[in-house]
Amino acid sequence: MSALILVTGGTGLVGQAIKYVIETEPEGSRFGKKPGEKWIFASSSEGDLRDAEQTKKLFEKYKPTHVIHLAALVGGLFKNMKYKATFLRDNTLINDNVLHTSHLTGVTKLISCLSTCVYPDKVEYPLDETKIHLGLPHESNFGYAHAKRMVDIANHAYKDQFGSNFTSAIPTNVFGPHDNFDLEDAHVIPALLHKCYLSKKNGTPFIVGGTGKPLRQFIYSRDLAKLFIWQLREYDDVEPIIFSVGEDEEVSIKQVTDAIVKAMDFKGEYTFDTTKADGQFRKPASNKKLLSLIGDFQFTPFEKALDETVKWFLENYDTARTGKNRKTT
Ligand SMILES: NC(=O)c1ccc[n+]([C@@H]2O[C@H](COP(=O)([O-])OP(=O)(O)OC[C@H]3O[C@@H](n4cnc5c(N)ncnc54)[C@H](OP(=O)(O)O)[C@@H]3O)[C@@H](O)[C@H]2O)c1
C-alpha cells in the first residue's frame, strides 16, 4: 500500500527524531519504513503554516495521505509569558490550517501534538487523558495551552461531523539531538547542557537555577518518535494518548545535572541558585493507557539518552540552535 506521510515541523527536535528512527530502524520492522511509504519532513521555509494559502500549496505539492503535525511555536517559560498573544494566535492559525486542509484534501489519518503543559493548573495528579479540559491552564502559558487544547476539541468536531480520523498525542518533557539549546529560551535539559558546556570551556561557575529538587518525567525524542510511528499505524481513536515514561521514572533536576556533568566530563563544581523559582515540585503523568495498548516497549535509560544527546550537541555545536542565529518572535 502506498502512503505519503507528511511531518509538519519536520526540522525540529521531534521531527528530526522521527526522521532518524524511520531511516535507521530495519525496513519493514515495527518502527522502520514500510514498503510503499514515503516520508516528507517539512520546515517552515517550505510553507508558513500560519498562512492558509501556503498550507494549501504544501499539501498540493506532496498530496499526503497521512500527517504527523508537529509544527508549532514552542518556547520556554520566559518566551511563553512574554508573547502570550503570539503563542495563542500563531498556534491557533497553524492548527486550524493543518486540520482544515487535511480535511479538505482527504488525509486519511492526522496526528497532532499536544503537551502535558497544557493541563489545568489545579488538577489531581497523576495526569491522564481525561483531565485536559478540567480547569484553566497555568497563567504563564495560557496562550500556548488554549491553542493546543483546541486541537482536541477540533479533532472531536471533525470526527463527529465528517468522520475524520484525527487524533493527538500528549508528550511530557522531550529532549534529544536537534533540541533548542538557546539559553534565552531553552527547556531545562538543553539549557543545563549548554551552561555546563560553557562552564567547562570558559572555566566559569556552573550555576543551576532552583534547589534541584523538583521531579520531572523526561522522554527521549527517539523513543517518542517510535511512539508516533506506532500511533500512526496502530491507533485509530480520536482520544489522545499520553506519551511518557512511567511515574516511577521521574528524575530530579539534581539527577539531571549530575548526569550532564558525567556525560560532559565536567570536572568542576556546580551550585544551586536557590533564589530562583523551582516551579511545581512534581506533576506526574500516567502512561497506563499507552502501555496497555502498545504492549512491549523499552524506553531508553535516561543516562544513555543523555549521553547520546551530549554527543550530538558536541559534534554539532556550530550548527545547533544555540542562540547564534536567533529569530525574533
Ligand atoms: N520540546 C518539548 O519538550 C515538547 C513537549 C511536549 C510537546 N511538544 C510539542 O512537540 C511538537 C514539536 O516540538 P519540538 O520541540 O520538536 O519543536 P521545535 O524543535 O522548536 O520545532 C518546531 C518545528 O515547527 C516548525 N514551525 C514553527 N513555526 C512554523 C510555521 N509557522 N510554519 C511551519 N512550520 C513551523 C519549525 O520549522 P523551522 O525549523 O523551519 O523553524 C520546526 O520544524 C510541538 O507541537 C510541541 O508543542 C514539545
The ligand as an SDF file (V2000), in Angstrom:
LIG
                    3D

 48 52  0  0  0  0  0  0  0  0999 V2000
   10.0080   20.1050   23.2540 N   0  0  0  0  0  0  0  0  0  0  0  0
    9.2090   19.6310   24.1980 C   0  0  0  0  0  0  0  0  0  0  0  0
    9.6230   19.4100   25.3550 O   0  0  0  0  0  0  0  0  0  0  0  0
    7.7600   19.3310   23.8630 C   0  0  0  0  0  0  0  0  0  0  0  0
    6.9730   18.7710   24.8930 C   0  0  0  0  0  0  0  0  0  0  0  0
    5.6460   18.4570   24.5980 C   0  0  0  0  0  0  0  0  0  0  0  0
    5.1250   18.7190   23.3350 C   0  0  0  0  0  0  0  0  0  0  0  0
    5.9080   19.2780   22.3800 N   0  0  0  0  0  0  0  0  0  0  0  0
    5.3130   19.5240   21.0540 C   0  0  0  0  0  0  0  0  0  0  0  0
    6.0450   18.7780   20.0970 O   0  0  0  0  0  0  0  0  0  0  0  0
    5.9460   19.4240   18.8290 C   0  0  0  0  0  0  0  0  0  0  0  0
    7.3310   19.5650   18.2420 C   0  0  0  0  0  0  0  0  0  0  0  0
    8.0930   20.3600   19.1430 O   0  0  0  0  0  0  0  0  0  0  0  0
    9.6790   20.4640   19.0370 P   0  0  0  0  0  0  0  0  0  0  0  0
   10.1950   20.5040   20.4320 O   0  0  0  0  0  0  0  0  0  0  0  0
   10.1840   19.4880   18.0520 O   0  0  0  0  0  0  0  0  0  0  0  0
    9.7940   21.9560   18.4630 O   0  0  0  0  0  0  0  0  0  0  0  0
   10.9910   22.6560   17.6980 P   0  0  0  0  0  0  0  0  0  0  0  0
   12.2390   21.8740   17.8140 O   0  0  0  0  0  0  0  0  0  0  0  0
   11.0020   24.0760   18.1360 O   0  0  0  0  0  0  0  0  0  0  0  0
   10.4890   22.5810   16.1880 O   0  0  0  0  0  0  0  0  0  0  0  0
    9.3950   23.3130   15.7690 C   0  0  0  0  0  0  0  0  0  0  0  0
    9.1090   22.9390   14.3490 C   0  0  0  0  0  0  0  0  0  0  0  0
    7.9280   23.6450   13.9300 O   0  0  0  0  0  0  0  0  0  0  0  0
    8.2280   24.3360   12.7270 C   0  0  0  0  0  0  0  0  0  0  0  0
    7.4420   25.5690   12.6710 N   0  0  0  0  0  0  0  0  0  0  0  0
    7.3630   26.5400   13.6040 C   0  0  0  0  0  0  0  0  0  0  0  0
    6.5700   27.5320   13.1720 N   0  0  0  0  0  0  0  0  0  0  0  0
    6.1280   27.1660   11.9390 C   0  0  0  0  0  0  0  0  0  0  0  0
    5.2890   27.7730   10.9640 C   0  0  0  0  0  0  0  0  0  0  0  0
    4.7220   28.9710   11.1890 N   0  0  0  0  0  0  0  0  0  0  0  0
    5.0670   27.1230    9.7910 N   0  0  0  0  0  0  0  0  0  0  0  0
    5.6480   25.9090    9.5660 C   0  0  0  0  0  0  0  0  0  0  0  0
    6.4360   25.2750   10.4280 N   0  0  0  0  0  0  0  0  0  0  0  0
    6.6880   25.9020   11.6180 C   0  0  0  0  0  0  0  0  0  0  0  0
    9.7270   24.6130   12.7920 C   0  0  0  0  0  0  0  0  0  0  0  0
   10.2140   24.8430   11.4790 O   0  0  0  0  0  0  0  0  0  0  0  0
   11.6300   25.6190   11.2230 P   0  0  0  0  0  0  0  0  0  0  0  0
   12.7190   24.6900   11.6580 O   0  0  0  0  0  0  0  0  0  0  0  0
   11.6470   25.8590    9.7710 O   0  0  0  0  0  0  0  0  0  0  0  0
   11.5580   26.8800   12.0690 O   0  0  0  0  0  0  0  0  0  0  0  0
   10.2230   23.3140   13.3840 C   0  0  0  0  0  0  0  0  0  0  0  0
   10.3270   22.3220   12.3860 O   0  0  0  0  0  0  0  0  0  0  0  0
    5.2420   20.7510   19.0620 C   0  0  0  0  0  0  0  0  0  0  0  0
    3.9070   20.6500   18.6410 O   0  0  0  0  0  0  0  0  0  0  0  0
    5.3400   20.9370   20.5640 C   0  0  0  0  0  0  0  0  0  0  0  0
    4.2600   21.7000   21.0460 O   0  0  0  0  0  0  0  0  0  0  0  0
    7.2320   19.5810   22.6070 C   0  0  0  0  0  0  0  0  0  0  0  0
  1  2  1  0
  2  3  2  0
  2  4  1  0
  4  5  1  0
  4 48  2  0
  5  6  2  0
  6  7  1  0
  7  8  2  0
  8  9  1  0
  8 48  1  0
  9 10  1  0
  9 46  1  0
 10 11  1  0
 11 12  1  0
 11 44  1  0
 12 13  1  0
 13 14  1  0
 14 15  2  0
 14 16  1  0
 14 17  1  0
 17 18  1  0
 18 19  2  0
 18 20  1  0
 18 21  1  0
 21 22  1  0
 22 23  1  0
 23 24  1  0
 23 42  1  0
 24 25  1  0
 25 26  1  0
 25 36  1  0
 26 27  1  0
 26 35  1  0
 27 28  2  0
 28 29  1  0
 29 30  1  0
 29 35  2  0
 30 31  1  0
 30 32  2  0
 32 33  1  0
 33 34  2  0
 34 35  1  0
 36 37  1  0
 36 42  1  0
 37 38  1  0
 38 39  2  0
 38 40  1  0
 38 41  1  0
 42 43  1  0
 44 45  1  0
 44 46  1  0
 46 47  1  0
M  CHG  2   8   1  16  -1
M  END
$$$$
